Amino acid sequence: MQLPFRDIILGVLLCASGAAAVFVAPAAMAQGALAPQAERALPQSRVDVVLSFAPIVKKAAPAVVNVFATRVEQRPANPFFDDPIFRRFFGEGGGGPRGPTAQSLGSGVIVDPTGLVVTNNHVIEGMTDVKVSLSDKREIPAKILLRDPRTDLAVLKLAEGSGFPTMELGDSDALEVGDLVLAIGNPFGVGQTVTQGIVSALARTQVGISDYGFFIQTDAAINPGNSGGPLVDMSGRVVGINSAIFSKSGGSVGIGFAIPANMVKSVVAAAKGGGRQVKRPWLGATLQNLSKEISDGLGLERPAGALVADLYPKGPALEAGLKRGDVIVSVDGQSADDPEAVGYRLATKPLGGQATLGVLRSGKTVSVPLKLSSAPEVPARDPVKVKGPSPFAGATVVNISPAVLEEFSVQGATHGVVVAEIDPVSVAAQLNLQKGDVILAVNDEKIATTRDLERTTINRHYYWKITLAREGQVITTVVGG
């Protein structure tokens, strides 16, 4: 199973006969295939769409771009390169720590005439230089305004120009299974390509691509390089951002996934507001999937909904009156069949308002008003970049708070410090420390704050006994000093 398009695969797709396929509408055959075509209007009905998708493509394609991202790999420092004789002949950087260049290729869509481009985060993840190629062949440098790994979305800003062609963000909640859609992007780097299909399914969860797993599934052909490109409805609006495929070969098998446009809107709004990250409503509760056994025990007709397993002290859920054992089945009247659906529905709501949760409790359905507020950052992060002779050198750690746990998708941690950043050329990177790791203890001394870790790593030790939590599992290891 391959999901995110993180690698570029070169390939050529041919018809079974090896020749190009051409569709000629009956009207064209009657008038002569070589007759010049008059300008056509956008289709007004589904019957009109049968003839051609060209008017929709003409409207949408100018706003679709190719995204090229690069990063020069850094090698660990070598004292040989600091030799004055070496610098005399090769200069400060000649042949030193600079390594090979990493490259990434994807697609994007312009959603604002000032040059705001939406793409996938994995297209530009870890990259430092980004260029965008427009449909008119212009190449423009782009600045990364916002990365949102939790949704696998990113927003870029074109460095020059204005009045760019744009595509409107549509209402993804208005989609229905069977609706016609187009996927536009740059598959395999061959150039802008349009494919057509239908919406195969909605609200796909348990896909494992991002924290907010709530995807539009389509059979429109999507391949590596389509990442970040738009899924377009029959009105020429963006209803999703193509993000992943289910494939054993690396090519399209008719199962593609797109991030709904309503989620994209919240990320774009955060970027326009100058935010470096997206702040979303916080439930303040741990939710659990309903198994058949649990649903039978609760007397439910079917295992649909999200079971409230735990409540955060003074969190919005507790203040709203939610209880352990409640089952959330809807958010503002929209069904929520699992925790991912609840998370998605809340994540698309603006802060400061209120949402109504439909809750099953003791065999009855009750409405629970939930205040839409962001997770508190208490205690303060107090970031510390670890230095000195320890395995954590090069890692930046922060204190645990509800906001930090939300941002790094950490579940169940009550103590320790969270790894927020890692210098790619550092001891911590060589140790394979990862963002989101929770450092619990060092040499059997419990770590409660970032200053605790700083203090315990000042001096050199013959060995380091490290206890950390990663993805819900506690790991203890010993490394040399």
Phi and psi in degrees as a GROMACS rama.xvg file:
@    title "Ramachandran Plot"
@    xaxis  label "Phi"
@    yaxis  label "Psi"
@TYPE xy
-112.898  135.19  GLN-2
-118.673  -85.591  LEU-3
-64.5027  146.401  PRO-4
-84.8458  80.1876  PHE-5
-97.4037  -11.2425  ARG-6
-124.37  149.36  ASP-7
-98.4942  124.23  ILE-8
-113.942  127.672  ILE-9
-87.4215  134.753  LEU-10
-167.151  165.94  GLY-11
-128.654  130.689  VAL-12
-105.184  125.417  LEU-13
-122.81  158.447  LEU-14
-69.2101  165.388  CYS-15
-59.2346  -32.53  ALA-16
-85.0179  -10.6002  SER-17
86.8543  0.223108  GLY-18
-110.368  162.941  ALA-19
-74.7491  148.102  ALA-20
-104.558  135.866  ALA-21
-126.161  130.39  VAL-22
-102.892  126.536  PHE-23
-116.438  119.298  VAL-24
-68.5123  152.451  ALA-25
-55.3594  -38.5925  PRO-26
-63.0333  -37.7318  ALA-27
-66.6213  -37.826  ALA-28
-66.8456  -34.228  MET-29
-70.2273  -34.5592  ALA-30
-90.7506  -10.8607  GLN-31
104.589  127.586  GLY-32
-64.025  -22.7396  ALA-33
-94.4287  0.987183  LEU-34
-68.1183  138.761  ALA-35
-63.422  141.54  PRO-36
-92.0342  135.889  GLN-37
-77.1857  158.772  ALA-38
-63.1682  131.892  GLU-39
-108.367  147.748  ARG-40
-85.8993  164.927  ALA-41
-62.6194  144.094  LEU-42
-61.4632  139.721  PRO-43
-101.606  -10.7311  GLN-44
-150.678  168.472  SER-45
-64.5287  -29.1842  ARG-46
-63.6642  -39.5575  VAL-47
-62.9751  -34.0569  ASP-48
-64.5475  -26.9658  VAL-49
-59.2136  -30.8286  VAL-50
-72.8234  -48.9763  LEU-51
-169.494  149.166  SER-52
-96.1915  3.03016  PHE-53
-56.0543  -42.8163  ALA-54
-60.9345  -36.0674  PRO-55
-67.8593  -42.4093  ILE-56
-63.0171  -41.5204  VAL-57
-61.8012  -34.3145  LYS-58
-74.817  -39.5647  LYS-59
-91.1857  -38.7325  ALA-60
-58.279  -37.6343  ALA-61
-58.8585  -22.6064  PRO-62
-89.1061  -5.01235  ALA-63
-90.8897  134.522  VAL-64
-127.534  162.618  VAL-65
-99.3127  139.497  ASN-66
-115.552  122.193  VAL-67
-114.805  122.704  PHE-68
-125.614  141.848  ALA-69
-137.174  160.024  THR-70
-153.084  132.008  ARG-71
-84.4403  118.848  VAL-72
-65.0423  140.874  GLU-73
-106.145  131.733  GLN-74
-94.2324  152.709  ARG-75
-56.1996  146.983  PRO-76
-59.9849  141.764  ALA-77
-126.288  124.085  ASN-78
-58.8429  -21.2936  PRO-79
-59.6779  -35.8228  PHE-80
-73.5447  -13.0955  PHE-81
-89.8569  -1.98455  ASP-82
-63.3558  129.426  ASP-83
-60.8919  -32.3587  PRO-84
-67.3182  -39.6211  ILE-85
-62.8203  -44.25  PHE-86
-66.1686  -29.4948  ARG-87
-63.7432  -37.9434  ARG-88
-92.5274  -31.5666  PHE-89
-114.661  -4.90737  PHE-90
82.1504  179.575  GLY-91
-65.8896  -38.7028  GLU-92
-110.381  -0.106028  GLY-93
-63.3037  111.59  GLY-94
69.4391  8.40069  GLY-95
-77.1141  -125.196  GLY-96
-73.9611  -7.89365  PRO-97
-69.9582  134.72  ARG-98
-117.069  -158.818  GLY-99
-67.4334  160.566  PRO-100
-93.3192  125.368  THR-101
-87.7404  142.227  ALA-102
-131.483  151.881  GLN-103
-142.363  144.136  SER-104
-132.116  131.867  LEU-105
-154.635  -162.512  GLY-106
-125.755  173.646  SER-107
-163.113  176.363  GLY-108
-142.181  136.008  VAL-109
-81.5493  124.622  ILE-110
-115.499  1.53156  VAL-111
-148.503  137.491  ASP-112
-62.9016  -15.563  PRO-113
-77.3042  -7.21681  THR-114
105.808  28.0445  GLY-115
-81.4241  126.407  LEU-116
-118.813  130.658  VAL-117
-100.234  133.972  VAL-118
-145.337  -175.493  THR-119
-83.7101  144.219  ASN-120
-62.6768  -36.0772  ASN-121
-69.4357  -16.0809  HIS-122
-69.3454  -35.9796  VAL-123
-114.203  9.36554  ILE-124
-62.1145  126.027  GLU-125
75.5779  0.834023  GLY-126
-91.3345  154.949  MET-127
-114.046  -30.1186  THR-128
-118.799  127.867  ASP-129
-127.916  133.472  VAL-130
-125.638  148.024  LYS-131
-121.262  130.122  VAL-132
-104.501  121.038  SER-133
-85.1023  168.431  LEU-134
-64.6857  -22.2641  SER-135
-90.5047  15.2768  ASP-136
79.656  0.535284  LYS-137
-70.6306  140.209  ARG-138
-112.827  124.178  GLU-139
-127.797  130.442  ILE-140
-61.9578  149.961  PRO-141
-131.716  145.999  ALA-142
-101.075  138.694  LYS-143
-82.4237  109.194  ILE-144
-80.7432  -42.4803  LEU-145
-153.754  134.367  LEU-146
-114.32  135.386  ARG-147
-130.872  81.699  ASP-148
-58.0237  -27.0987  PRO-149
-66.0571  -27.9257  ARG-150
-109.719  -3.20089  THR-151
60.4492  41.1042  ASP-152
-123.204  152.992  LEU-153
-145.298  151.787  ALA-154
-120.607  127.427  VAL-155
-109.308  160.826  LEU-156
-128.827  119.629  LYS-157
-63.3845  134.081  LEU-158
-75.466  -18.2355  ALA-159
-147.42  154.363  GLU-160
93.4618  170.411  GLY-161
-158.86  175.651  SER-162
65.4107  33.1236  GLY-163
-71.6667  151.579  PHE-164
-65.8305  141.662  PRO-165
-130.214  165.521  THR-166
-124.544  136.15  MET-167
-75.5224  142.083  GLU-168
-83.4254  120.484  LEU-169
-87.1741  -173.033  GLY-170
-99.2428  103.691  ASP-171
-69.1502  -21.3451  SER-172
-71.4633  -15.2951  ASP-173
-84.4766  -7.92334  ALA-174
-68.2721  150.006  LEU-175
-130.546  150.622  GLU-176
-60.4692  129.386  VAL-177
103.962  -12.3073  GLY-178
-63.8753  141.989  ASP-179
-75.4961  139.444  LEU-180
-142.619  158.088  VAL-181
-118.979  143.672  LEU-182
-111.941  125.033  ALA-183
-120.748  133.034  ILE-184
-178.677  -161.747  GLY-185
-123.394  71.1783  ASN-186
-67.4257  135.653  PRO-187
56.6407  14.3771  PHE-188
72.1211  18.8234  GLY-189
-82.9148  -11.3908  VAL-190
119.624  169.955  GLY-191
-59.7258  130.263  GLN-192
-135.502  144.386  THR-193
-118.124  130.724  VAL-194
-126.546  156.327  THR-195
-126.123  145.698  GLN-196
-166.214  -157.603  GLY-197
-126.218  168.058  ILE-198
-76.8356  113.27  VAL-199
-82.8079  -31.8221  SER-200
-163.577  160.048  ALA-201
-123.648  160.612  LEU-202
55.3704  42.6206  ALA-203
-73.5467  120.256  ARG-204
-118.104  -177.761  THR-205
58.9816  27.2893  GLN-206
-86.638  -29.01  VAL-207
81.0589  26.1617  GLY-208
-93.7574  -43.6283  ILE-209
-144.898  174.647  SER-210
-64.4807  -36.5134  ASP-211
-99.203  76.0821  TYR-212
-80.598  89.7723  GLY-213
-149.856  87.5723  PHE-214
-113.726  154.233  PHE-215
-87.1843  127.857  ILE-216
-101.125  137.016  GLN-217
-139.456  154.275  THR-218
-101.708  5.85694  ASP-219
-60.93  132.665  ALA-220
-60.1375  119.261  ALA-221
-125.629  132.426  ILE-222
-135.013  169.586  ASN-223
-53.411  130.7  PRO-224
107.092  -22.473  GLY-225
-76.4024  -13.4991  ASN-226
-52.2416  128.745  SER-227
90.3743  -11.5148  GLY-228
-78.6313  163.058  GLY-229
-85.8496  148.826  PRO-230
-98.1526  122.927  LEU-231
-114.69  136.395  VAL-232
-88.9496  -178.108  ASP-233
-76.5408  1.41415  MET-234
-104.348  6.14437  SER-235
77.1284  24.4156  GLY-236
-106.894  152.184  ARG-237
-76.5129  120.485  VAL-238
-109.951  -7.43808  VAL-239
-168.43  161.533  GLY-240
-112.352  116.524  ILE-241
-62.8069  129.675  ASN-242
-130.056  -31.7833  SER-243
-158.839  163.2  ALA-244
-132.701  157.59  ILE-245
-101.111  115.595  PHE-246
-159.299  143.168  SER-247
-95.8058  -19.167  LYS-248
-101.794  -16.4033  SER-249
97.876  -12.2343  GLY-250
-107.667  172.523  GLY-251
-69.3991  133.236  SER-252
-122.504  17.8558  VAL-253
88.6989  13.6494  GLY-254
-127.56  95.0142  ILE-255
-119.53  155.802  GLY-256
-126.511  137.173  PHE-257
-126.373  142.662  ALA-258
-77.0223  126.329  ILE-259
-58.5063  144.514  PRO-260
-61.7202  -30.1802  ALA-261
-66.2657  -27.6398  ASN-262
-75.1609  -38.0272  MET-263
-60.1174  -38.5509  VAL-264
-58.7039  -40.6355  LYS-265
-66.9156  -35.107  SER-266
-71.2183  -42.1206  VAL-267
-63.8828  -41.1251  VAL-268
-61.3668  -39.6656  ALA-269
-64.984  -40.5599  ALA-270
-66.2252  -41.1428  ALA-271
-64.7587  -30.7371  LYS-272
-81.2655  1.9901  GLY-273
85.4313  8.99192  GLY-274
-75.6476  148.05  GLY-275
-92.4243  -13.8799  ARG-276
-147.442  161.688  GLN-277
-93.0595  124.4  VAL-278
-99.827  129.579  LYS-279
-125.44  162.477  ARG-280
-59.43  143.166  PRO-281
-111.109  126.087  TRP-282
-77.1124  -40.5905  LEU-283
75.9761  33.7816  GLY-284
-149.423  151.742  ALA-285
-96.805  126.225  THR-286
-107.972  153.472  LEU-287
-134.619  144.928  GLN-288
-66.0527  149.16  ASN-289
-92.7017  118.619  LEU-290
-86.0806  168.332  SER-291
-63.0867  -37.579  LYS-292
-64.6536  -43.4704  GLU-293
-66.7523  -43.308  ILE-294
-64.6873  -37.166  SER-295
-64.6999  -40.9873  ASP-296
-64.3343  -30.0001  GLY-297
-89.3056  -2.37169  LEU-298
75.4177  27.2756  GLY-299
-88.2969  151.064  LEU-300
-71.7078  -33.0959  GLU-301
-149.167  155.121  ARG-302
-80.9249  69.4944  PRO-303
-127.196  127.627  ALA-304
132.482  -179.656  GLY-305
-123.204  120.166  ALA-306
-80.7978  130.458  LEU-307
-78.95  109.034  VAL-308
-93.5379  -32.4837  ALA-309
-155.153  157.501  ASP-310
-127.01  136.949  LEU-311
-80.9143  133.651  TYR-312
-56.3631  131.722  PRO-313
63.6416  17.0024  LYS-314
-82.2186  165.675  GLY-315
-57.1266  -38.1907  PRO-316
-63.842  -44.9895  ALA-317
-65.589  -42.5705  LEU-318
-65.5566  -30.1274  GLU-319
-76.8433  -14.5424  ALA-320
101.101  11.1856  GLY-321
-65.9489  149.908  LEU-322
-129.079  155.446  LYS-323
-60.3093  135.038  ARG-324
96.4271  -13.4986  GLY-325
-65.0342  153.035  ASP-326
-122.208  115.355  VAL-327
-81.0344  122.505  ILE-328
-115.418  -12.1039  VAL-329
-158.373  156.83  SER-330
-129.839  115.828  VAL-331
51.3225  42.8747  ASP-332
82.1853  -5.08558  GLY-333
-97.4419  130.215  GLN-334
-62.2708  147.807  SER-335
-136.415  105.179  ALA-336
-88.5595  -9.9005  ASP-337
-159.765  172.567  ASP-338
-57.8335  -35.6254  PRO-339
-62.5463  -39.2764  GLU-340
-66.8314  -40.1124  ALA-341
-61.8731  -45.5415  VAL-342
-60.6036  -41.6727  GLY-343
-65.8014  -47.2947  TYR-344
-60.1364  -40.7186  ARG-345
-71.4802  -36.3875  LEU-346
-66.1024  -23.6944  ALA-347
-89.5635  0.52054  THR-348
-90.593  145.016  LYS-349
-76.6259  149.481  PRO-350
-68.3834  151.093  LEU-351
97.8433  -12.1754  GLY-352
-101.158  -148.3  GLY-353
-145.53  143.326  GLN-354
-121.251  150.245  ALA-355
-106.232  119.437  THR-356
-93.5657  131.421  LEU-357
-88.1453  120.242  GLY-358
-126.701  132.371  VAL-359
-90.2749  124.172  LEU-360
-143.491  119.876  ARG-361
53.9052  40.3105  SER-362
82.0317  0.10487  GLY-363
-120.229  154.176  LYS-364
-97.4502  124.532  THR-365
-123.216  155.293  VAL-366
-101.699  130.221  SER-367
-121.475  116.059  VAL-368
-77.0013  126.724  PRO-369
-114.674  126.174  LEU-370
-72.7709  130.369  LYS-371
-92.856  92.2052  LEU-372
-127.994  155.981  SER-373
-81.0102  161.075  SER-374
-66.1338  136.401  ALA-375
-73.3237  149.702  PRO-376
-106.198  65.0827  GLU-377
-129.671  120.834  VAL-378
-72.9825  170.966  PRO-379
-64.3088  154.729  ALA-380
-64.2199  -40.916  ARG-381
46.14  62.4202  ASP-382
-64.1083  140.369  PRO-383
-132.34  126.555  VAL-384
-93.4001  115.938  LYS-385
-71.6483  133.93  VAL-386
-123.699  -173.674  LYS-387
84.051  -176.422  GLY-388
-85.6417  63.4363  PRO-389
-133.671  162.223  SER-390
-66.9082  -12.2599  PRO-391
-92.5615  -0.0697364  PHE-392
-57.6186  127.233  ALA-393
98.8262  -5.77407  GLY-394
-98.3924  140.117  ALA-395
-104.603  125.762  THR-396
-116.084  154.113  VAL-397
-133.956  157.493  VAL-398
-70.8382  152.981  ASN-399
-77.324  132.082  ILE-400
-149.17  165.404  SER-401
-54.8911  -37.5968  PRO-402
-65.7012  -40.9748  ALA-403
-67.4079  -43.0379  VAL-404
-61.2168  -38.6546  LEU-405
-66.4647  -47.4164  GLU-406
-61.8495  -39.2281  GLU-407
-103.431  10.8687  PHE-408
55.4145  45.0185  SER-409
-96.4623  128.606  VAL-410
-108.376  131.432  GLN-411
78.6858  3.26619  GLY-412
-79.5565  130.878  ALA-413
-116.844  -17.3179  THR-414
-147.48  168.863  HIS-415
104.878  -173.134  GLY-416
-128.748  151.316  VAL-417
-103.886  135.388  VAL-418
-75.8191  116.989  VAL-419
-100.694  -33.534  ALA-420
-145.235  153.565  GLU-421
-138.485  123.194  ILE-422
-64.6718  122.736  ASP-423
-61.6137  -23.4017  PRO-424
-110.936  79.4033  VAL-425
-155.169  166.531  SER-426
-63.872  -39.4772  VAL-427
-60.9682  -38.2348  ALA-428
-67.4342  -39.0577  ALA-429
-66.8708  -29.417  GLN-430
-75.2742  -9.5847  LEU-431
69.5908  30.6024  ASN-432
-65.1981  145.127  LEU-433
-127.077  151.885  GLN-434
-58.5387  137.422  LYS-435
92.6672  -11.0469  GLY-436
-63.5878  141.46  ASP-437
-109.851  114.417  VAL-438
-83.276  116.693  ILE-439
-97.3859  -39.3012  LEU-440
-155.429  150.426  ALA-441
-131.128  121.474  VAL-442
51.8274  43.9192  ASN-443
67.2398  8.84685  ASP-444
-98.5764  123.097  GLU-445
-65.6553  140.059  LYS-446
-105.659  116.762  ILE-447
-105.258  -30.5598  ALA-448
-137.985  169.157  THR-449
-64.0197  -32.0153  THR-450
-70.2699  -29.0263  ARG-451
-62.4951  -45.4325  ASP-452
-66.279  -39.6991  LEU-453
-60.6333  -42.7351  GLU-454
-67.7311  -39.891  ARG-455
-77.6868  -9.03542  THR-456
-111.783  11.2794  THR-457
-69.6089  -44.4193  ILE-458
-97.727  154.299  ASN-459
-78.0789  144.536  ARG-460
-127.343  156.657  HIS-461
-68.0194  -30.8291  TYR-462
-147.939  162.087  TYR-463
-128.208  117.709  TRP-464
-96.8315  116.739  LYS-465
-116.568  131.294  ILE-466
-120.485  122.831  THR-467
-141.149  161.542  LEU-468
-111.884  133.867  ALA-469
-141.069  120.736  ARG-470
52.6598  42.3185  GLU-471
84.6509  -3.25051  GLY-472
-110.826  138.813  GLN-473
-92.977  128.036  VAL-474
-121.578  132.634  ILE-475
-121.72  130.271  THR-476
-142.689  160.243  THR-477
-125.143  130.163  VAL-478
-126.623  156.039  VAL-479
-70.6494  155.887  GLY-480
